[in-house]
Amino acid sequence: MSALYGSVRASVAEHFNIPEDSIEPDTTLEDLGMDSLGLVELACVLQDELGLRVPEDEALRSTGSTFAEAVAAVERAQQPAVADAESPA
């Protein structure tokens, strides 16, 4: 797992009062006790506490998404856009 995965996992465990070892890649967000409000809180935690960009991704809008899918969506959002990478400095 990536360093980002570990950071997100630790923050989610702390913020939502969930034992960190119960957060597995295939655990759904619903299984972690999140509803639609919990998804909003998750986005706030990722932005405010970890300084991450949170995408408008289906993985972060559905409680049926797995934890790994949500983290993968966040990881993709941290990548610079291809157009940004190709523009002259």
C-alpha positions in Angstrom: 0.0 0.0 0.0 1.1 3.6 -0.7 2.1 6.1 1.9 -1.0 8.1 1.1 -3.1 5.0 1.8 -1.6 4.8 5.2 -2.1 8.5 6.0 -5.7 8.4 4.9 -6.3 5.2 6.8 -4.8 6.7 10.0 -6.8 9.9 9.7 -10.0 8.2 9.0 -9.5 5.9 12.0 -8.8 8.8 14.3 -11.5 11.1 13.0 -14.3 8.5 12.8 -13.2 6.6 15.9 -12.7 3.4 14.0 -10.0 0.8 14.9 -7.3 1.3 12.2 -6.9 -2.5 11.8 -10.6 -2.8 10.8 -10.0 -0.6 7.7 -9.1 -3.0 4.9 -8.8 -2.2 1.2 -12.0 -4.1 0.4 -14.0 -2.6 3.4 -16.8 -0.5 2.0 -17.3 3.1 3.3 -20.8 1.9 4.4 -19.2 -0.8 6.5 -17.1 1.9 8.2 -20.4 3.5 9.2 -20.4 6.3 6.6 -23.6 7.7 5.2 -23.9 10.6 2.8 -23.0 13.0 5.6 -20.0 10.8 6.5 -18.8 11.1 2.9 -18.9 14.9 3.2 -17.0 14.7 6.5 -14.4 12.4 4.8 -13.8 14.9 2.1 -13.3 17.6 4.7 -10.9 15.5 6.7 -8.9 14.8 3.5 -8.8 18.4 2.5 -8.4 20.1 5.9 -6.2 17.7 7.9 -4.1 16.2 5.1 -4.2 19.0 2.6 -5.3 16.7 -0.3 -7.4 17.6 -3.3 -10.6 15.7 -3.2 -12.0 14.7 -6.7 -15.6 14.8 -7.8 -15.3 11.0 -8.2 -18.0 8.4 -7.9 -15.8 6.5 -5.4 -16.2 9.4 -3.0 -19.9 9.8 -3.6 -21.1 6.2 -2.9 -21.0 4.5 0.4 -20.7 1.2 -1.6 -17.2 2.1 -2.7 -14.4 0.3 -1.0 -11.8 2.1 1.0 -9.1 1.3 -1.6 -11.3 2.8 -4.4 -11.8 6.0 -2.4 -8.0 6.3 -1.8 -7.2 5.5 -5.4 -9.5 8.4 -6.5 -7.8 10.7 -4.1 -4.3 9.5 -5.4 -5.4 10.2 -9.0 -6.5 13.7 -8.0 -3.0 14.5 -6.6 -1.5 13.9 -10.0 -0.9 17.0 -12.1 -3.1 17.2 -15.1 -1.4 16.1 -18.3 -1.9 19.6 -19.8 -0.2 21.2 -16.8 2.7 18.8 -17.2 3.1 19.6 -20.9 2.9 23.4 -20.6 6.1 25.3 -20.8 7.5 26.7 -17.5 
